[in-house]
Amino acid sequence: MGDYHFIYKDLEGASTQWDDIQTKLGNLPAKPPAFKPPAFTPATDPDSIPKDKSWIDSKTHDELEDLEDDFDDDRFLEEYRKKRLAEIQEAAKVLRYGSVTPISGSDFIREVSQAPSDVWVVVILYKDGIPECGVLMQCIEELATMYPATKFVKIISTDCIPNYPDCNLPTLLVYNNGAVKGNYVGMSRFGRRCTPEGVALILCQSDPVLNDGHSRDEESRQAVIDGVRKRFIEKVVADHEEKDDDSSSD
C-alpha cells in the first residue's frame, strides 16, 4: 500500500496560496522569513595593508626597531616614494617665488600681466639713489621671503612708465588676473616708520595679496593680519623692555 501519511514540506520560509489565505483568516500563524546567513567577510591580513607614513607614525620606537625588516617591503617603499614625490611637487608649486625678481620693460607683460590667475603680483617701481626707495625695498624683500606664494618684482620706474616722475617714487602696483588691484604712490601711505608689518597691513586691507602658501584667499588675508598684529605687539613690548633696561643701567 502506498504511504498516505506523507507530508509535503516546502522550502523554508516559502508559502502556498492556500497557506496565505489561511494566514489572512487567522487559521495559521505567519511563517518566519527564510534564514539568510550573513555575508562572508574574510579576516583582514595585517601584512596586506599598505604601509604608509601613518603606519609609521602609529608605531612606537620599540615597535619600529622590531619591524626594521618591513622597510624592505617593495610595496611600502613604492608607496612612500610616490607620497614624498607628491609632497615635494606640491611644495614646489607653493614655494615658487620667495624673492624680489628684477624685470625690464619688455618682461612686464609676461611676468606681471600674464601671471597665473591664482597668483598676486606686487611690483615696486624704484630708482637707485633715492633713499625712500631703499627703505621700501627692504620691507618688500622681507615680505617676499615670508610670503613665497606671492610674486614680487622690481623695475626701474622709467623702464616701466616713460618719464615717470621721481617725486612719485617709490610706487607699489598690485596685480591679479591681469588687472591692477592696488596703486600706492610714495611713502605717505606707509607711515613715518615704514616697516614690513605696516606694508603688509596696507597690502591686505581689502584683498588677500600676501600668501605664505598654506592658506587661501580670505584665510590668507586674515592670517597675514593676525600675524602682523602679533609681531607688532611683540616688537612694541621688546622696544619697551629695551628702554627700561637702558634707563635702569643709567
Salt bridges, closest charged atoms under 4 A:
ASP10 OD2 - LYS31 NZ 3.23
ASP57 OD2 - LYS53 NZ 3.15
GLU65 OE2 - HIS61 NE2 2.92
ASP73 OD2 - LYS51 NZ 3.40
ASP73 OD2 - ARG75 NH2 3.53
GLU78 OE2 - ARG81 NH2 3.08
GLU87 OE1 - ARG84 NH1 2.50
ASP107 OD1 - ARG110 NH2 3.17
GLU111 OE2 - ARG110 NE 3.50
GLU111 OE1 - LYS151 NZ 2.69
ASP118 OD2 - ARG96 NH2 3.52
ASP166 OD1 - LYS127 NZ 3.12
GLU197 OE2 - ARG231 NE 3.90
GLU197 OE1 - LYS235 NZ 3.32
GLU218 OE2 - ARG221 NH1 2.67
ASP244 OD2 - HIS240 NE2 3.34
